């Protein structure tokens, strides 16, 4: 019987300096390519410095095997535009891509773009987007589609995409609408690392960061030095929370502590606007054992927040290796 392998997509910790953005992305992308990661997670939004499709092409042109995980928000493009990019990358590089289907961006950005859809309707639109993309990518004949948000009449993608290069779709939303769309479309459902680490696992995909060292105490000391508490950063997060209707952000923000828990769960990087997810802190062996336990409960895919520092990324790889699944 083949041992299951965890599929891991690194993402750089929050970067607010445009002069360092591309360099840090490429540092992590090249490290990921050399060390067996699937491909870099690329964000989308008005405040993202480089359009993720453009960044994906730059990464694929400068790596050997990377298959980027590209965030796709229907507010920014039509499904046919997305399938043309997928097809183009397949022809240019002979590689598939992964698509992280999202609806979220700052409410002020949605207003600026003239998008006044409700939270629920944005997910209806997302479901139609995925369905139309799939039909266009797989159908040997012109596609006809009639939905609430998209209509297609004899629309066809040329050339037809090879089966082995079909993209895989992920959905990271935590709301009931997001869960419904994930079920209906067969997308890989993602969730945040739960505080108790075990009982809250209910999806094949999970989002978190890893901070690891040889020993537990060493890892905790190093983590506290790397991610420092800061009242200005906490205030920045508070301001952004007033400009979002994201359910997963609310769940992380409300009633949570910045304390580093005994089980290694740590939310301080999120609460101080330095990361978009919780962190798991511990020794290589502890983290490897937890990953093995997660995989036994059905975990297959990880969006992994990483600090763009070579030494830190090596520590993460050592922890991953101890799981026996990477």
Rosetta blueprint (number, residue, H / E / L):
1 X L
2 X L
3 X L
4 X L
5 X L
6 X L
7 X E
8 X E
9 X E
10 X E
11 X E
12 X E
13 X L
14 X L
15 X L
16 X L
17 X L
18 X H
19 X H
20 X H
21 X H
22 X H
23 X H
24 X H
25 X H
26 X H
27 X H
28 X H
29 X H
30 X H
31 X H
32 X H
33 X H
34 X H
35 X L
36 X L
37 X L
38 X L
39 X L
40 X L
41 X E
42 X E
43 X L
44 X L
45 X L
46 X L
47 X L
48 X L
49 X L
50 X L
51 X L
52 X H
53 X H
54 X H
55 X H
56 X H
57 X H
58 X H
59 X H
60 X H
61 X H
62 X L
63 X L
64 X L
65 X L
66 X L
67 X L
68 X L
69 X E
70 X E
71 X E
72 X E
73 X E
74 X L
75 X L
76 X L
77 X L
78 X L
79 X H
80 X H
81 X H
82 X H
83 X H
84 X H
85 X H
86 X H
87 X H
88 X H
89 X H
90 X H
91 X H
92 X H
93 X H
94 X L
95 X L
96 X L
97 X L
98 X E
99 X E
100 X E
101 X E
102 X E
103 X L
104 X L
105 X L
106 X L
107 X H
108 X H
109 X H
110 X H
111 X H
112 X H
113 X L
114 X L
115 X L
116 X L
117 X L
118 X L
119 X H
120 X H
121 X H
122 X H
123 X H
124 X H
125 X H
126 X H
127 X H
128 X H
129 X H
130 X H
131 X H
132 X H
133 X H
134 X H
135 X H
136 X H
137 X H
138 X H
139 X L
140 X L
141 X L
142 X L
143 X E
144 X E
145 X E
146 X E
147 X L
148 X L
149 X L
150 X L
151 X E
152 X E
153 X E
154 X E
155 X E
156 X L
157 X L
158 X L
159 X L
160 X L
161 X L
162 X L
163 X H
164 X H
165 X H
166 X L
167 X L
168 X E
169 X E
170 X E
171 X E
172 X L
173 X L
174 X L
175 X L
176 X H
177 X H
178 X H
179 X H
180 X H
181 X H
182 X H
183 X H
184 X H
185 X H
186 X L
187 X L
188 X E
189 X E
190 X E
191 X E
192 X E
193 X L
194 X L
195 X L
196 X L
197 X L
198 X L
199 X L
200 X L
201 X L
202 X L
203 X L
204 X L
205 X E
206 X E
207 X E
208 X E
209 X E
210 X E
211 X E
212 X E
213 X E
214 X L
215 X L
216 X H
217 X H
218 X H
219 X H
220 X H
221 X H
222 X H
223 X H
224 X H
225 X H
226 X H
227 X L
228 X L
229 X L
230 X L
231 X H
232 X H
233 X H
234 X H
235 X H
236 X H
237 X H
238 X H
239 X H
240 X H
241 X H
242 X L
243 X L
244 X L
245 X L
246 X L
247 X H
248 X H
249 X H
250 X H
251 X H
252 X H
253 X H
254 X L
255 X L
256 X L
257 X L
258 X L
259 X L
260 X L
261 X L
262 X L
263 X L
264 X L
265 X E
266 X E
267 X L
268 X H
269 X H
270 X H
271 X H
272 X L
273 X L
274 X L
275 X L
276 X L
277 X L
278 X L
279 X E
280 X E
281 X E
282 X E
283 X E
284 X H
285 X H
286 X H
287 X H
288 X H
289 X H
290 X H
291 X H
292 X H
293 X H
294 X H
295 X H
296 X H
297 X L
298 X L
299 X L
300 X L
301 X E
302 X E
303 X E
304 X E
305 X E
306 X E
307 X L
308 X L
309 X L
310 X H
311 X H
312 X H
313 X H
314 X H
315 X H
316 X H
317 X H
318 X H
319 X H
320 X H
321 X H
322 X H
323 X L
324 X L
325 X L
326 X L
